[in-house]
Amino acid sequence: MQGKKNYQEKLFTTFQLSERVPNDNIYRRLKELLDLQWLYKATAQYYGTEGQASVDPVVFFKLILIGYLENQPSDRRIINTVSMRLDMLYFIGYDIDEPLPWHSTLSRTRQLFGADVFRNLFRQILKQCIEKGMVSGRRQALDSALVNANASMDSLLEKAILDDADAYANGLGEEEDKNTDVDSASGKGKMKKNETHYSPTDPDARLATKPGRPTRLNYLAQVSVDTASHLITNIQAHHADKRDSECLAEVITNTTNNLQSEGLIVEEVLADTNYSSGEALRYLEDNAITGYIPNLGQYKAERQGFIYDKEKDLYICSQGNKIVYKNIYRSSDGHYKKEYSGSKKICGICPLRVQCIGKSKVKRITDTIDKPLYDRMHKRMKTIKGIRMRKLRQSTVEPVLGTLLNFLGMRRLNTKGIEQADKGMLMAAIAYNLKKLLKFKFPRLNAMAKVMEKFQKPLQKIPFCLVAITPA
């Protein structure tokens, strides 16, 4: 017999959210896992004693977290989605007939709270992961990714170049008021650079690009990942025009602080070539951290046709002539270099003069003053462990960044300013770590016991026998 469902809405009904949400639901499990009561004390300084009550800070952070878990960080979409989901209503502590906060309230509250509140929440989740035995802390892998800013390329204006600061400020204001098109004002087809253009929509955003992709206004996300469990141990926003090597010291310092508070010490750092610089390598050695960072392409371990004498600090060419140290100078890019020079008299009569120096009068060789640092790193990366560390970095931090960008709402920001960008990246990392925490089942000790048991089983199958040993 064919069934037919007739629906008529009830005037009264008895309903409990807790009975409708399954035990294995992610938001039910998060509700049991998260203890956010400390937020009331941490955010008390941002509220007055009079006026209308704002959204509960615990509810606010749960709503923002939902946006990143669902890959929909838009405030408007968060409210629309939660209003139709029973498990989300149960997670934030709202009933089905209770009105949710306006989406604009989420935006205002995000701007109200300082970045330290978001970072403290990140550290609280990281602490829970450490207590579960998910983080070793010993080896960290670093990488970066460009995150699209909430600003259009069409919003770019040309910077005024004036000597007087007051005149510059006034001219900048007039330029914004006129809303003049960049191409028509500064010449059609003129190259747009961070030195010459800015976005009044988001002044902190910077022009940046990657090979094969169009230039956009971006922020730079720097991420540290623990290689033992692929958990994020630090994330922060930087200006997109900064080199990775310029960010390394700050990234490692913040990562170390996050882990040291829980008794974990960073001993090794894995990164790609973009993090290689004299300052970065010196920072690692000064802080007793072993780095595995491939040198830049300009680095030369050896110079063809020349032998370096480390004790005398000079080069010897294939003809036995000496290229001696002359001085240290600062190059146009701000780096200090050592210059070595040969003798005009000797180079002038050398049979290989044309092939070696061409029309120059003397042979000159320049090296960075940090060459010993690069040499040690080159030697380390050539070892078996160095090759293994390079592959480990690729399989550790790159998938984490891909997850953040493609599935946890970090591809494009819906806020403006570097501080707000930092908050968004922290929430994406919190969502990632929470998902890892929910999937984690066995503590490290239990997993180790299982491995030992696996190796002991073959030994149990060996028949027992007695061997008589007679004295010689």
C-alpha positions in Angstrom: 0.0 0.0 0.0 1.4 3.4 -1.0 2.0 5.7 2.0 1.3 9.4 1.9 2.7 11.9 4.5 0.4 14.7 5.5 2.1 17.5 7.3 0.3 19.9 9.6 2.4 22.2 11.9 1.7 21.7 15.6 0.7 24.6 17.8 2.5 23.1 20.8 5.4 20.6 20.9 7.9 19.1 23.3 11.4 19.3 22.0 14.9 19.0 23.3 18.0 19.7 21.2 20.2 17.4 23.3 18.0 14.5 22.3 18.2 15.3 18.6 22.0 15.7 18.2 23.8 12.3 17.8 26.6 11.4 20.2 29.2 11.3 17.5 28.3 14.7 16.0 31.3 17.0 15.8 29.6 19.9 17.5 28.3 17.8 20.3 31.8 16.5 20.8 33.2 20.0 20.7 30.7 21.2 23.2 32.0 18.5 25.6 35.6 19.2 24.8 35.8 23.0 25.0 35.9 24.9 28.3 35.8 28.6 27.4 34.7 30.0 30.7 38.0 31.8 31.0 36.9 34.1 28.2 34.6 36.0 30.5 37.5 37.2 32.6 39.8 37.7 29.6 37.3 39.9 27.8 35.9 41.8 30.8 38.2 44.8 30.0 36.5 45.4 26.7 33.0 46.1 28.2 31.5 48.9 30.2 29.2 48.6 33.2 26.2 50.2 31.6 24.2 49.9 28.4 22.7 47.0 26.5 24.3 43.6 27.0 26.4 42.5 24.1 26.7 39.0 22.6 28.2 36.4 25.0 31.9 36.2 24.3 31.8 32.3 24.5 28.9 32.3 22.0 30.9 34.8 19.8 33.9 32.6 19.5 31.8 29.5 18.9 30.0 31.2 16.1 33.3 32.3 14.5 34.7 28.8 14.9 31.7 27.4 13.1 32.4 29.7 10.2 35.9 28.3 9.7 34.9 24.6 10.4 32.3 25.0 7.6 34.6 26.9 5.3 32.2 29.9 5.4 33.8 32.6 7.4 31.3 35.3 6.2 29.4 36.6 9.3 26.1 36.7 7.4 26.5 33.1 6.2 27.4 32.0 9.7 24.2 33.2 11.2 22.1 31.9 8.3 23.7 28.4 8.6 23.4 28.2 12.4 19.8 29.1 12.2 19.0 26.0 10.2 21.3 23.5 12.0 20.2 21.8 15.3 23.7 20.6 16.1 25.1 24.1 15.8 22.3 25.6 18.0 23.1 23.0 20.6 26.8 23.8 20.4 26.3 27.6 21.0 23.7 27.0 23.7 20.7 28.5 21.8 17.2 27.0 21.6 15.3 26.6 18.3 13.0 29.6 19.1 15.7 31.8 20.4 16.8 34.7 18.1 20.4 34.6 17.1 22.7 37.7 17.2 22.8 40.0 14.1 25.7 39.3 11.8 26.9 42.8 12.3 27.4 42.1 16.0 30.0 39.5 15.1 31.9 42.0 13.0 31.9 44.7 15.8 32.8 42.2 18.5 35.7 40.9 16.4 37.1 44.4 16.1 36.5 45.0 19.8 38.5 42.1 21.1 42.3 42.4 21.0 44.4 39.9 19.1 45.8 38.6 22.4 42.4 37.1 23.2 42.5 35.1 19.9 46.1 34.0 20.5 45.3 32.9 24.1 42.5 30.8 22.7 44.9 29.2 20.2 47.3 28.5 23.0 44.6 26.9 25.1 43.7 24.5 22.3 47.4 23.8 21.7 47.8 23.0 25.4 45.1 20.4 25.3 46.8 18.8 22.3 50.1 18.7 24.2 48.5 17.2 27.3 47.1 14.4 25.0 50.6 13.6 23.9 50.1 14.9 20.3 53.0 17.3 20.1 56.7 16.6 20.5 57.9 20.2 19.9 61.4 19.0 19.0 61.2 19.5 15.2 59.1 22.3 13.5 58.4 22.8 9.8 57.9 26.3 8.4 56.1 27.5 5.3 54.1 30.5 4.1 51.1 31.2 1.9 49.5 34.3 0.4 46.0 35.0 1.6 43.8 37.3 -0.5 43.0 40.6 1.2 39.5 42.1 1.3 40.5 44.8 -1.2 40.3 45.1 -5.0 43.0 45.9 -7.4 40.7 48.7 -8.7 41.0 50.5 -5.4 44.7 51.2 -5.8 45.9 54.8 -5.7 49.2 56.3 -6.5 51.2 57.5 -3.5 52.2 61.2 -3.3 55.9 61.8 -3.3 56.5 64.9 -1.3 59.4 65.9 1.0 57.3 67.7 3.6 55.3 65.3 5.8 52.4 67.7 6.2 52.1 68.3 2.5 52.2 64.6 1.9 49.3 64.0 4.3 47.2 66.8 2.8 48.0 65.7 -0.7 47.0 62.1 0.2 43.7 63.3 1.5 43.0 65.4 -1.6 43.8 62.4 -3.8 41.3 60.2 -1.9 38.6 62.9 -2.2 39.1 63.2 -6.0 38.9 59.4 -6.3 41.1 59.7 -9.4 41.6 56.6 -11.5 45.2 55.4 -11.2 45.8 54.7 -14.9 44.4 58.0 -16.1 46.2 60.0 -13.4 49.7 58.4 -13.4 49.8 57.2 -17.0 48.1 54.3 -18.6 50.0 51.0 -18.3 52.3 52.2 -15.5 53.5 49.3 -13.4 51.8 49.2 -10.0 54.2 48.5 -7.1 54.0 48.7 -3.3 56.5 51.5 -3.4 54.3 53.6 -5.6 50.7 52.5 -4.9 48.5 51.6 -2.0 44.9 50.6 -1.3 42.8 53.1 0.8 40.3 50.2 1.3 43.0 48.2 3.2 46.3 50.1 3.6 47.9 47.1 5.3 47.4 44.9 2.2 50.3 44.5 -0.2 50.8 43.6 -3.8 52.2 40.1 -4.2 52.1 37.2 -6.6 53.4 33.7 -7.2 54.6 32.3 -10.5 51.8 31.7 -12.9 49.2 33.7 -10.9 47.9 37.2 -11.2 49.1 40.0 -8.9 46.7 40.7 -6.1 46.5 42.5 -2.7 47.5 39.9 -0.1 48.7 39.1 3.4 51.4 36.6 4.2 50.5 33.7 6.5 53.5 32.2 8.3 52.8 28.7 9.7 54.8 26.4 12.0 53.8 22.7 12.1 55.0 20.0 14.5 56.4 17.2 12.3 55.4 14.5 14.8 51.6 15.1 14.6 51.1 17.8 11.9 49.6 20.1 14.5 49.9 23.9 14.0 52.1 25.3 16.7 52.1 28.9 15.5 50.5 31.1 12.9 50.6 34.8 12.3 50.0 37.4 9.6 52.7 39.5 8.0 52.8 42.0 5.2 52.9 40.3 1.8 55.9 42.2 0.6 58.1 40.7 3.3 60.5 37.9 2.4 60.2 34.6 4.3 63.7 35.0 5.6 62.8 38.3 7.2 60.0 36.6 9.1 61.9 33.5 10.3 63.3 35.0 13.6 59.8 36.3 14.7 58.1 33.0 13.7 60.5 30.8 15.6 60.4 33.1 18.6 56.6 32.9 18.8 56.7 29.2 18.2 59.2 28.7 20.9 57.2 30.7 23.4 54.1 28.7 22.6 55.9 25.4 23.3 58.2 26.5 26.1 55.2 27.4 28.3 54.3 23.7 28.2 57.9 22.4 28.7 58.7 21.6 25.1 62.0 22.8 23.4 62.5 23.4 19.7 65.7 21.8 18.5 65.3 21.6 14.7 63.7 23.8 12.1 62.8 22.7 8.5 62.1 25.3 5.8 62.4 25.9 2.1 64.9 28.0 0.2 62.9 31.2 0.7 63.9 31.3 4.4 67.6 31.2 3.6 69.6 34.4 4.4 72.6 35.2 6.5 70.5 36.8 9.2 68.2 33.8 9.4 71.0 31.3 9.6 72.8 33.4 12.2 69.7 33.5 14.3 69.4 29.7 14.3 73.0 29.2 15.4 72.8 31.9 18.1 69.7 30.1 19.5 71.2 26.6 19.3 68.6 25.5 16.8 69.7 23.1 14.0 68.2 24.3 10.7 67.6 22.4 7.5 67.2 25.1 4.9 68.5 24.7 1.3 70.7 27.6 0.3 69.7 30.2 -2.3 70.5 29.6 -6.0 73.2 32.3 -6.0 75.2 30.3 -3.5 78.3 28.6 -4.8 80.0 25.9 -2.7 83.1 26.1 -5.0 84.3 28.4 -7.6 85.4 26.6 -10.8 89.2 27.1 -11.3 89.8 28.5 -7.9 90.7 27.0 -4.5 89.9 28.8 -1.3 92.6 28.8 1.5 90.6 29.1 4.7 93.6 29.8 7.0 95.0 32.6 4.9 91.6 33.8 3.6 92.5 34.0 0.0 91.8 32.3 -3.4 94.4 30.5 -5.6 93.7 30.3 -9.3 94.5 27.4 -11.6 97.8 29.2 -12.5 98.9 29.4 -8.9 98.2 33.1 -8.6 96.7 34.5 -5.3 93.5 36.5 -5.2 93.8 38.1 -1.8 91.3 39.7 0.6 90.9 43.5 0.1 87.9 44.9 2.1 84.3 44.6 3.2 81.7 46.7 1.5 78.0 47.2 1.5 76.1 46.3 -1.7 73.2 48.1 -3.1 70.8 45.6 -1.6 72.1 46.3 1.9 74.2 43.2 2.4 77.8 43.2 3.5 80.3 41.4 1.2 84.0 40.6 1.2 86.0 41.5 -1.9 89.1 39.6 -3.1 91.4 41.0 -5.8 94.3 39.7 -7.8 97.4 41.6 -9.0 97.2 43.8 -12.1 100.7 42.9 -13.0 100.2 39.1 -12.7 96.7 39.1 -14.2 97.9 41.2 -17.2 100.4 38.5 -18.3 98.3 35.4 -17.4 97.7 33.1 -20.5 94.1 32.6 -19.3 93.5 36.3 -19.0 90.8 36.6 -21.8 88.8 33.5 -20.5 89.1 34.6 -16.9 88.6 38.4 -16.8 87.9 39.4 -20.4 88.5 43.2 -20.7 88.9 43.7 -17.0 92.3 44.7 -15.6 92.2 42.4 -12.6 90.3 39.3 -11.3 87.9 40.1 -8.5 85.8 37.7 -6.4 83.1 38.7 -3.9 81.6 36.6 -1.1 79.0 37.4 1.5 80.4 37.7 5.0 78.0 34.9 6.0 79.6 32.4 3.6 80.7 30.1 6.5 77.0 29.9 7.6 76.0 28.9 4.0 78.8 26.4 3.8 77.8 24.6 7.0 74.2 24.5 5.8 75.2 23.2 2.4 77.2 20.4 4.0 74.3 19.5 6.3 71.7 19.4 3.5 74.0 17.0 1.5 73.8 14.4 4.3 71.3 11.5 4.3 69.4 13.2 7.2 69.4 16.5 5.3 67.8 14.9 2.2 65.2 13.2 4.5 64.4 16.4 6.3 63.7 18.2 3.0 61.1 15.5 2.0 59.7 15.5 5.6 59.0 19.3 5.3 57.2 18.9 2.1 54.9 16.1 3.4 54.3 17.9 6.7 53.6 21.6 6.4 52.4 21.9 2.7 49.3 19.6 3.2 48.5 21.7 6.3 48.5 24.9 4.4 46.4 23.3 1.6 43.8 22.3 4.2 43.7 25.8 5.7 43.3 27.5 2.4 40.9 25.1 0.7 38.7 23.7 3.5 39.0 26.0 6.6 38.1 29.5 5.2 41.6 31.0 4.9 41.8 31.5 1.2 40.3 35.0 1.4 39.9 37.4 4.4 36.6 39.1 5.1 38.2 41.7 7.3 40.5 44.7 6.8 43.9 45.4 8.5 46.8 43.2 9.5 45.5 42.8 13.1 42.2 41.5 11.9 43.9 39.3 9.4 45.9 37.8 12.3 42.7 37.0 14.1 41.2 35.2 11.1 44.3 33.1 10.6 44.4 32.1 14.3 40.8 31.0 14.1 41.5 28.9 11.0 44.4 27.2 12.9 42.2 26.7 15.9 39.6 24.9 13.8 42.4 22.7 12.2 43.9 21.7 15.6 40.5 21.0 17.1 39.7 18.6 14.2 43.0 16.9 14.8 42.3 16.7 18.5 38.8 15.1 17.9 40.4 12.4 15.6 43.1 11.6 18.1 42.3 8.3 19.9 45.4 6.7 21.4 48.0 8.5 23.5 51.6 8.1 22.4 52.4 5.5 25.1 49.6 3.2 24.1 50.7 3.5 20.4 54.3 2.7 21.4 53.0 -0.4 23.4 51.2 -1.6 20.3 54.4 -1.3 18.2 56.4 -3.2 20.8 53.7 -5.9 20.9 53.9 -6.3 17.2 57.7 -7.0 17.3 57.3 -9.4 20.2 54.9 -11.7 18.5 57.4 -13.3 16.1 59.7 -14.0 19.0 57.0 -15.9 20.8 56.7 -18.4 17.8 60.4 -19.5 18.1 60.4 -22.9 19.8 62.1 -23.0 23.2 65.2 -25.2 23.5 67.9 -25.9 26.0 71.6 -25.7 24.9 74.1 -27.5 27.0 77.4 -25.6 27.3 80.3 -27.8 28.3 83.5 -26.2 29.8 86.5 -26.2 27.5 
